[in-house]
Amino acid sequence: MEIITKTRFFKPTEYSIYKPKICFLSTYVPKPCGIATFTNDLLRHIDNYNILIPSRVIAMNGKGEEYSYPEEVVKSITIEEINDYLEASKYINDSDIEIVSIQHEFGIFGGEYGEYLLEFLNNLKKPCVTTFHTVLPNPGQKMREIVRKISERSVFIVIMTNIAKELLHDYYGVSKRKMELIYHGVPFSYLRPTNYFKEKLNLNNRIIISTFGLLSRGKGLEYVIYSIPEIKNEFPNILYLIIGATHPNIIKQEGESYREFLLKECERLKIVENVRFINKFLSLEELLDYLGATDIYITPYLNPGQITSGTLSYAIGCGKACISTPYLYAKDIFENGKRGILVNFRDPESISEKIIYLLKNPERKKQLEREAYKLGQKMTWEKVAWEYLTLFSRVSSSRGESVSIYFEDRLLPIKLTHLETLTDDVGVIQHAKFSMADRKTGYTTDDNARGLVVVTKHYNMCIDQKSLNLINTYLSFIYYMQKSNGRFHNLLGYERNFLDTDGGDDCFGRCIWAIGYLLSSEFIYENIKGAAKHIFELAFPQIENIHSLRGIANCLAGLYYYSKVENDGRVKDVAKKLAERMVENYYNSIDQNWKWFENIITYENGKLPCGLFYAYEILEDKKYFDIGIEALNFLIELTIIDNRFIPIGNNGWYVKGGKRAYYDQQPIEAACMIEALKRAEKLTGNENYQNLALIVFDWFLGRNTKGEMMYDPVTGGCYDGLTKTGPNRNQGAESTISYLLARLEIEDI
């Protein structure tokens, strides 16, 4: 097929759009770099829409690199020099530039994972739009934080595939409404028979397979070479073209060792006549000539997480039948075999099989070419540049005001993966070293009771086997920890030995809450409920003996849920005794400026007003509701400041008449506060409580005093607390369960 390129200039009057003054931050031609070429193509085609407002470039340079840049490059940054980033931001702030387009790739910015870019963004006063050329799944903590901060400081994020959108949302917590999908640009082309270009390149009578781009070991070219002997047996005139120079950074590190290795492999396999190296950085015209001569294009890349590929995009745009390993971009753009065929990583046999298949099935090959070309027409640089220009115009006309982000965009999928990691056949292990379960710390009934609530809620929502298995594990643990008098041990060593004589009132209350909640489920099997009822009945006589406030509050919750399914006359009597103890504590502590149950505010604070809400629902005595609302509103005033949740810290708490502690902030405070706010919203119908619950949940997602994400979307765990210096990176049971309790509570919002 022949490719004829056509540069099309549009008069500015054909489109009624404002073209802002744009500055690109990127590598730039003549640097031999894919991002540099992309930026140059994008800039030229944007400027075609109004040549009277030329775009500018701040070019990224490696140390010691010198290039003869074109006139649009107004400044450069040495990648390793952090002060250059600050100077560049000052230059833009003092100029008439209206918007910055950052072309992001981790390797072109300095610091770990390109963190020096944050120095630029933190000081930039003009709006910016960032294009992510790489989005990696399962990122480490630091990479995730850097990407998240770049996203926060950008008005919009441009991604090139739907997979990138899902990764940014699921792994990095970036709102989908902040993302714009714009394809990788490709040259406009017409289709003609390939013989024209084969004749031009002296490739007559050859079947051409090709790969182009800068050479490096991650390209996996050797696996195509290993497939050639098998293909040659069927098609002796096969010729594999490896087009492109070795990557400059690779040259610095190891010279041409990879190319030399490939050449030696060709000699060893006696296929020198069937493999040809075009060892140069091609001009666009030369590249299109070779693509025009290509019968099958292949990208055998080895990185499964690769999210873009300019070379594959060009081949698709030129209407080529393509074969590729299943990295993310190829899987996305091939769309289940519609536009290309996938082969296994590092599998020459798979490659030869698919190439031979296409060569023997010309109709299938033509079908791939038609579908590829159809998509390619949506990816032409003219269309891509227009989409970028439209986006830049929107941002500029709004003066860079933040895009509206809806709360549901920030919600990440509910994952039980880390809870499963912490759980063995005994129960959930108490602590973790980072995300690894720390078996030395053993188990607590507290965590297994809370965990039982989580997995019961999850089972009610999903009816899945995973949750049901965990329900059995946690219920069995609670049964094992129950004493003959109905109370519970709390601490169990990893060797399954009891480490206490009695777990205390708080532990008892959590068990009553968990068992009561399980019994109220419409979906749990009766035999499981039978075991739970046995535990509850043995514990019931002890409920009226509970005196700790949090134990009382949790018992009231358990009694409320129990009363929904059991018409037990004892419930109201014992609930009244417990509720009156809370009321007595409240009246003994309050004054004009202090509306709390004790003279100190400590932990699980939302549980206390919430306990009275449950008492009100059981007993229908408005006194409990009024005190609960008064105490909750007092807690709201203390902890929700400027639309941000700042829980009482455990390093000193808040003593009446003293100063409140701000650190360390615990995840359980957010979970308990959300439970109380949701209960208040249910009882009052006041949507403000629901909105406050969303603000509290945002504490997990980075809207906190340190601006740090507390939830780890990779593991599904939550960090153990927010300290003065940032998150405690351990992901123990209490924190992870607290996040899941909070996440499941707001699922109904």
N, C-alpha and C positions, 0 to 999 in steps of 0.2 A: 504494500500500500504506500502511495506517495503522500507526502505531507507538504502542503504549500502554506507557508505562514503569511499572515496578513496583518499589518499594523493599521488599526482603525482609529482615527482621531475624531473626537466628537466635539462639536462646537459647544461652548459653555451655555449658550442660549437654549440648547435642546433640553436642558434639565434645569428645573428651578430649585437649586440647592445651593446653600452657602458653603463655600470651600474655606475652611479655617486655615490658619497658618500652622503647619504641621512640622514637628521635629521627630525624626526616627532615632531611637537609641538601639544600636545594633552593630554587629560586624558589617563591613561594607566592601563592595568591590573596589579595587582589584584583588582583595584578599580571597584566596581560594577556599571558600567556605559556603556550605549550602544556605546558611542563614543570610550571609552577605548577598548571595545571588537572589534569594527570595525578596529581601528588602529592596534591592535595586529594582527588581521587576515591579514590585508593588508601588514604589515611589514613582517610577516612570509612568505607569498607567494611571495612577491618581492624578499626576500633574497634567496628563493629557486632557483632563476635563477642564482645566483652567491653567494655561501656561503662564498667566500673568501673576499667579501666586505660587511661586516655586517652593517645594518642600525642602527641608534641611535635614542634616544627619549629624549626629554625634557618634563617631565610630569607635568601636572597642578594639584596642590593640594589645597584643601580647608584648611582654617586655623585650625591647630590642627590635621589634618589628617596625619597619618603615615602608609606607606605601605612597605612591603618587595618586592621591585621591582626587576625584572630580570636584568641581566647584561647590556642589551641594553640601559637602562635608565641611562644617564650620568649626568643629572642635573634635578632639579625640580624648579618650580615656585609656590610660594604661591599666589593664585589667587588675594588676596586682597592687596598684597604688590607691588606697582608700580615700586619700585626700582629693584625688581627681574626681571622684563621684560627687563630693561636696561642691567642688568648683563648677562642675557641670550643672548641678541643680541651681546654683546661684546665677550662672550664665543664662539659663532659661527663665528664671524668675525675673531677671532684669531686662529681658528681651520682649519683643512683640509676639513671640510664639504663643499660640493659643491652646495647643494640645500636644501631648507627647505620646508617640506610639512606641512601646517597648516590645521588641522582638526577643522573647525570652527562651534561652537554652541554658541549662545549668553551667555548661563548660565555658561560656563566653563572659561570665562575670566572676570577680574575684572572691576569695574567702571560701569557707566550707559551704558547698551547695550554692555558690553564688550569692552568699549573704551580703556582700558589699553593696549589692543593688539597693538594699534597704537604707543605706546611708543616703543614696540619691533620693529615694522616695520619701524618706522622713523629712527631707528639707525642701522638697518640690512643692511649689505653691500653685502650679498649673495642673489642670486635670490630665490624667493619663489613661490610656487603654493598653492592656498588656495581652499580647498573643503568646500563648503557651505552645511551643513546638514539641515539648516533651512533658507528659504527665505519667508518672510511674505509679503502678499499683503497689500496695503494701509498703508505703514509705516508712523510713525511720522517723523518730520523733522530730529531729532537727529539720529534716527536709520538709516534713509536713508543716511545721511552724513557719518556715520561711515562705513556702507557697501560700499559706493562709494569710500571712502578713502582706505579701505582694498583692494578693487578691483584695484584701481590705482597703489597700491604698489605691487601688485602681477603680475607676468608675465602672468599667466593663472589662470582662475577660473574653478574649476571642479564642475559640477552640475550633479544630478542623474536622472532628469526628464526633459522633454521638457517644462513642465509648469514652472519649476524653471528658465529656460532660458528666457521665455517670461516675467516673473515677474521681473527678474534682468534688463532686457532691458527696459520694459515699466515703471516701478516704480522707478528704481535706476539709469537708464541711462548708464548701463554697455554694452559695445559693444558685440554683439553676436560672433564676430570673436575672442574675448578674452576668450570665454567659450568653454569648452570641456565636452561633455556628456559622462560620464562613469557610468554605473549602480552600484547600491549597490551590493556588493559581497555576494554570498551565497555558501554554501558547495556543492561540486559535489556529486550527488547521483544517484543511480539506483532506479527503481521502482519495488516493489513487493507487494503482498497482505498485507493489514494492520493487518490481523490476527496474523501474526508472532509477531508483536510488542505488540498487545493486550494481547497475551498469556504471553509474557515476563513481562508485567506490571500488570498482573492479572486483565485485563480489558475485559476478554472474554464475549461475548454476550452483549456488551454494544455499543451503538451508541455514538461516541465521537465527541463532539464539543470542541474546545480549543481556548484559548487565552494565549499567554505568554508574558513576559516582566515585568519590574519593576512596581509595583503597585503605582498608584496615582489617584486622583479623576478625572482627565481629561481623563482617559481611558474609562469611561462610562460603566463599567462592570455591574453595577446594572441593566441596561436596558436589557442586555442578561438574567440576573437572572429573571427579571420580565416576560420574554417571555417563561421561562421554563414550567410553569404550562400548558400553551396552547399546547406546543410541547409534553409534557408528556401525555396529553389526547390521542394523536395519536400514540406516541411512548414511552411507559412506561419505556423502557430500556435506555432512553436518559441520558447522563452524560456530564455535562459541566465542563471541567478542567480549572481552573484559575491557571496558572503556573508562579511562580516567587515571589521573595521577594519584600517587600515594598521598594520603592526608599529611599536610605540613607538620602537624604535631607528632605524627608517627615517624616522619623523616628525622625529626630532632631526637626521638627516643631510640629508634632502632634502624634508621636508614631504610633500605629497600629489602629488608630481610623477608618480609611477607611475600613480596612479588617474586623474589628469588626462590622462595620455597615453592610457590605455585609453578614457576617455570620448571624446576627440577621434577615436580610431580608429573608434569606433562611429558617430560623426557622419559621418566620411568615407565609411564603407561603407554609410551609410543603413540602419542596423540598430538605431537607438536604441530602437525598440519591441520588439526581440527580445533585448535585454540589459538586465538590471536589477541595480543595485548596492544591496546591503543593508549600509550603511556603519555598522556597530556591532559591538561585541563582544557576542555573543549569550549569553544564559543557556542552560542545558542544555535547558530546556523549549522555548525559541524555536528552538534548533538542531534539536531532534528534530521540531518541526513542519515545518521546511523540508525536512529529510531525508525525512520522511513523504510530502511532496508531490513528491519527486524521482522522475523516471522513469529517468534515467541519471545516475550520478555520475561525475565526471571529475577526475583529478589530472594536469595537463599539466606536472608539475615538470621542471626542467631539469638537476638534479644527478643524474647516473647513479649516484653512490655513496650516495645517501640510503638509510639502513638501517631507518628507521622512519617511519611516518606515522600520527599519531593520527586525522587526518581520514579517510583511507582505511579505517582500522580501524573507525571509527564507521559508515561507509557499508556495509562488509561486515557488521558486526554487525546492521545494520538490514535486511539482506537486499536490498541494492540491486544492480542490474546496473551494473558499474563498467568504466570505460575509463581507461587510464593510460599514460603514457610508461614505458619500461622501466627505471626506477631499481630498485635492488636489492630494496627492500621489496615493490614491486609485483610484480616477477617471482617472488619467493618466495611471496607470499600467493595470487597468481593460479594458481600450480601448473600451468603449461603450458596456460592457457586454460580451466581447470576452473571458476574463479571470476571471471574477468574477461578483458578483451581489451586487448592492448597495442597502442600506436600509436608511430610514430617520434617522436623528439625534434624539436621545431621544425617540425612537418609538418602544416599545416592540412588538406591534402588527405587525409592518412591519418586525421585525426580525423573529418572530415566523412564519409568513406567508412564508417568503423566505426559511427558514430552512425546513419547512414541504414540500414546493414545491420541493426542491432538493432531499429530502429523498424519495419522491414519484415518482421522475423522474430520475432514475439512468442514463439514456442515456445523459440527460443534464448535470448531475454531471460529468460523464466521459468526456464529451466534454470540460468542464471547466478544468478538470485535465490535459487533453492532451495539451490544449493551454497554461496553466500555466507552465507545464514542458518544453514545447518548448522554451518559453521565458527564463525560469530558466537556460537553458543550455548556454544562452548568458551572464548570470550573475555569472557564477562560479568564485570563487576567483582566479583561475589560469588565466582566461581571463581578469578579472578586473585588477589584479596585472600587467599583461603584458601591458595593456593599460596605466596604471599609469607609469610604468617603461619607456615605449616608450616616454611618454610626458616629464618625468623628463630628459631623455636623450637628447631630443630636446632642452630643456631649458638650460641644462648644457653645451651642445656643442656650443650653441649660446652665452654662458657666460652671460645669463640672459638678453640679449638685449630685449627691449620691442617688443612685437608682433605688426605687422603692423595693424593699425586700420583705416579702411576706413571711410570717413565722414558720409556716409549714415547709418553706424552702430550706430552712435550717435543720429540720429534723432528719436525723440519719436513721437508716433501717435498724429495727430492733434485733440485736444479735445476742445470743446466749453463749457465744463461743468461749469467752473468758470465764464465765461462770462454770462451764463444762470443764475448762482447763483446771480450775481450782477444785473441782469435785472428783473424789475417788469413790470407791465402793462403800466407804463409811459415811462420808458427808462432805460438806464444803470446808476446805482448809482455811484457817483463819487469816494468814498473812501471805504476802508474796514478796519476793525479791525482784524488783521490776515487774515483769509479767510472768515470772516463774513461781509456781506454788512453792512456798517454804514449808515443807512437811514438818520441820522441827518445831513449828509453832502450834501444831495440833489443830483442834477444832473447838468451836463454841456453839452452844445451843442458840445463842443470840443470832448468829449468822445463819444457821440452818432454819430457824423459824422465819426470819425475814426472807430467806431464799425460798421457803415454801410458799410464801405469799406471792413472790415474783413468778414462780413457775406455774402456780395455779392461775394467776391472772393471764399469763401467756397461753396456758392451755385453754382457758375460756375463750380466748381470742382466736387461736389457731387450730385447736384440737389436733395437736401433733404428738407423735410418739416420743420425741426428744423431751418435751416438757413432762409427759407422763412418767418417763423413766426417772427424771429428777424429782418429781413429786414423791415417788416411792422411796427414793434414797433419803430425802430430807425428812419425810414422815417417819421412816424407820429409825433415823437418828434420834428424833425427838422421843420416840417410844423407848429407845434404849436408854436415854438420859433421864427418863421419868423415874422418880423414887416411889417406893411403896406407899408413901403418904400423899402422893399426888403432886408433890413439888418436883423440881428438876435440878439436876446437876447442870452446870454451865460449861465447865472446862474439861476437855478430854484430850489426853496425850495422843501422839501419833501411834503409840503402842496400844491404844484403846484402854488406857488406864484413867480412872477418874482423878482429877487434880483438885477437886474441892469437895466439901461435904454438902453444900447447898449453893445453888446458883443465884439466890437472891430474888427480890420482888420484881426487878426490871426484867430479868430473864423469864420469870414465871408469866408476867404480863404479855411478853412477846409470843410465848407459846400459845396462850389463850387466844390472842389476836389471830395467829396463823391458823390454828385448828378451827376456830370459828369461821374464818374466811373460807377455808376449804369446804367446810360443811355446807356453806351457803351456795356453793357452785351448783349450777344446773347440769353441768357437763361431766363432773367427776363420777366414776363408777361407784356403785353402791358398796362394793366390797372394800374399796379404799375408804369410803366414808365410814364404813363400819369400824375400821381400825382407828380412824380419827375420833369417832364418837366414844370409843373405849377410853382413849387418852383424856378426852374432855370430861367425861363423867368421873374418872378417878381424880381429876384436878378440881372439879367444881366446888367441893366443900372448902377448899383452900382460898377461893377467890375473895371471900369477905375478909380474909385476914391480911390482905395486901394494903400497905400503907405508903409505899413510895409513890410519888405523883405520876411518874412515867409508867410504873407498873399498873397503877389504877387506870390511867388513860388507855393503855393497851387492852386491859381487861374489859373496859367499857366497849371498845371497838369489837373485841371478840364476842361479847354478849350480844351486841347489836346484830352481828351477822348470824349468830346462833339463833336469835329470836326470829329471824326471817324464815327459818325452816322448821323450828321446833316450838310448839306451843307449851312452853315450860313455865309454870307459875312462879318458879324460884327466881327467874331472871330479873323481874322488876324489883323484887325485894333486895337482892344483892347489888343491883345497879344503883339503887337509891342510896344504899349505905356508902358505896364508893364515891358517887357524885357529891354527896354531902361532905365527905372528907376533903374533896377538892375545893368546894365552896368555902369551907371553914379555913383552909389554908389561904385562900384568896383574900378573904376579909381580914385575916390577921396580918397580911403583908401590904395591902394597898394604902396609898395616900393620894393626894391630889395629883402628884406627878409620877406615880408608880402604880401601874395597873397589872400586877403580876402575882403569881401564886407563891412566890418565895422572895426572900430578900436578895437573891442572886439569880441571874439568868445564866444557865449553863448549856446543856446539850439537849438534843431532840426537842427543841422548844416548841415547835409547831404541834407536837403531840398533845400538849396540855389543853389548849383551847379546843383542839379537835376531839379530845376525850369528852368534853362537855357537850359538844355537838352530838356525839353518839348517845350520851345520856338523855339529851332532849328528845332524840328520835325514839328512844325506848320508852321514856316516861311522859313525854309531852308536857313537861314543866318548863314554861318560858324562862324561868330564872336561869336555868342552865344555858339556854341559848344566849341570853343577854350578857351573861358573864363571859361566855366563850367569845362573843363578838367583840366585847370591850377589850379583852386580853389580846385577841388576835390583832385588832387595830393598833394597840400599843406596840405589839411586836413588829407590825408593818412599819410604823413610824421610825422604829429603831434600826431596822435592817434593810429597808428598800429606800435608797437614797439616790436622787437624780436618775430614776428609772434603772437602777442597778441594785442587785441583791448583794448585801454585805453582811453575812451572818456574824453572830457573836463569836469571837475567837476563843479557842480553848486555852490560850496562854494567858490566863488571868480572869477569863469570863467577864461578867459585868455585875459588880456588887452595887447594890443600892446606895446612892450617894457618891459613888466613885466614878472612874472612867472605864468605859467599855474597852475590851481587847478586840483588835481587828484581825489578829492572826493567832493561831493557825485556824483557817476556815475549813470546816469539815463537810464532805458531801452529804452526810446524813441530815444536816440542817436544811439543805435545799429540798431533799425528799420529804421531810416532815412538814416543811412550810407549804409545799405544793399540795400535800394531802389535806392540810387544814384549809387552804384557800379554795380548793375544789369543793370541800364540804360546805364552806360558807356560801359559795356561789349556788350550790344546789338548794340550800335552805332559804336563801334570801332572794334568789333570782337576779342578783346584782352582778352584771357582767364585768364590773371593775375587778372583782376578785379573780375571775378567770384571766383577765389581762395581766393581773399581778402574778398569777401562777406562771404565765409565759415568761415574764421578766425574770422570775426566780429560776426557771429552767435554763434561761440563757447563761446563768452562772456556769453551767457545765460546758457551754459552747464558746466561752471566751469573754463574755461580757461580765467581767469581774475586775477586781482592783488591780490585777496584774495583766489583764488582757490575754490570759493564757487558756487555751483549750484544756479542759479537765478530763474530757472523754477521749479515749484512744480508739478511733474508728477501725484501726487495723486489728487490734486484739479483741475489741469489744469490752475492754476494761475501763475503769475510771481510776484516776490518780488519788492517792490516799489523803490529800489535803493541799490547801494553798497556803504556802508560807510567805514570809517577807521576801524571800529570794525567788519565789516561783513555786511550781508544783512539786510535791513529793512524788517522785516518779514510780514508786511502788504501787502496784495495783492489787490491793488486798480485797478480801471478801466484802467487808462492810461498805467500802466505797463503791465497788462495782455493783453490789446489790442496791445501794442507794440510788445510783444512776438509773438502774433498770426500774426500780419502783417509781421514780419520777417520770421516766419516759413512758411507762405504761399508764400512769395517771393522766398524762396530758394527751394520750392517744385519742381520747373521746372529744377533745376540744375541737 
